[in-house]
Amino acid sequence: MKKSIMLAFVLCNSFLALAQKKDGLVLQTIYKTALTNSQCYSWLDYLSNQIGGRLSGSTNAEKAVFYTKSQLETLGLDRVFLQEVMVPKWVRGDKEVAYIVNNKTKIAVPICALGGSVATPKNGLLAPIIEVHSIADLAQLGDKIKGKIVFFNRPMDPENIETFKSYGGCVDQRFDGAKEASKWGAVGTIVRSMNLRLDDFPHTGVQSYGDIPKSQYIPTAAISTNAAELLSKTLKKNPTLKFYFKQSCQQLPDVLSYNVVGEIKGSTHPENIMVVGGHLDSWDLADGSHDDGAGVVQSMEVLNIFKKMGYKPQNTLRVVLFMNEENGGKGGEKYQELAQSNHENHILALESDSGGFSPRGFSLECDEANFATISGWKTLFEPYLIHSFVKGHSGSDIELLTSKNLVKAGLKPDSQRYFDYHHALNDTFDAINKRELELGAATMTSLVYLIDQYGVVK
């Protein structure tokens, strides 16, 4: 009996060693293909430099839909199709203007309207300005806010290695600041950009008025970190100074747009679906190469790599290029709605929406059994410097997706420089490193391959 147990143990270990060797060779092929024969960089070049910023509802967003659809059609997939989705249409209008008005001196500062903001009066807004560091500060100031512009000046915390934690620690002032300040009689808000470095680029992003009446909507804009520092210092010297800004943005009726979907039907379990994706829309200040052009082309590249390798997935593999992540999330909502109505069974949803920098691992939403299984693949990823397998948020577009046995994953690139570009004028193609972009695509493909081979723990 002991000999039989020992033999079974040896055979089991031998089988695992052979399987790991085989998987290691497949991952080698995946990374080699990505680094020598991929299309993601050229796709992003076109998306960024020939189309540009792709704000939901814009002409450029429509061009991006039909460009990516046409490129997926060249890959010889089993089907490529569009999912109709109604999306918000907000337009920025003329370039924003702002000044610090200190006695008789006017100091120009860079600002940009926040997504969803209303315009200032036609001739701009001039008012006293008051600095706060949190939404909680508003209640302490009370009536002192009435008739003033509120300046939210809480910086991202530099102590966190995980920069997304720093972003999460201060983004409420951008999202809810105008709504909350309006309740105290503020006439406008200026928000320090969500950025860890000091520079002259204001960073836009979505904000919400929540359920307050439209008559209480006030204009809100982001100010660059350098200008925020200057404004704060000048306010300390002269608390009675005024601030002027002018913006002409407006919210138009919703318009029709699309999610772009490409699919390879599973050879063994076509009823099981693995999704990879990123969001096709971007903010309008730049071409959105990091947010999220990189995620779009990396997701397309997963299918391209498998096609070039001649690998036929056992489960259905689907790329979804979601529309409207930035200012509404309607693409993710529509995908979930259709998945439910079609009774689809998803086993993996993998999103890339953290920039095109060097990949470091995955952020996983799954149960303990699946987390242990995926973490057990670390040795396969170590040759490619992939080491971080953590539990955490996977992605906004797949956030609503549900299935009985579903693993959600977000690609985790190195995040130290991401917020230098996020939602800003410098999020352009020249900020993308070709090799890092390709490594991210290979890392995504490798996880998809392993899930396809071994499934998910039920």
Secondary structure, 3 states (H helix, E strand, C coil): CHHHHHHHHHHHHHHHHHHHHHHHHHHHHHHHHHHHHCCHHHHHHHHHHHHCCCCCCCHHHHHHHHHHHHHHHCCCCCEEEEEEEEEEEEECCCCCEEEEEECCEEEECCEEECECCCCCCCCCEEEEEEEECCCHHHHHHHHHHCCCEEEECCCCCCCCCCHHHHHHCCCHHHHHHHHHHHCCCCCEEEEECCCCCCCCCCCCCECCCCCCCHHHCCCEEEECHHHHHHHHHHHHHCCCCEEEEECCCEEEEEEEEEEEEEEECCCCEEEEEEEEEEECCCCCCCCCHHHHHHHHHHHHHHHHHHHHHCCCCCEEEEEEEECCCCCCCHHHHHHHHHHHHCCCEEEEEEECCCCCCCEEEEEEECCHHHHHHHHCCHHHHHHHCCCEEEECCCCCCCCCCCCCCCEEEEEEECCCCHHHHCCCCCCCHHHCCHHHHHHHHHHHHHHHHHHHHHCCCC
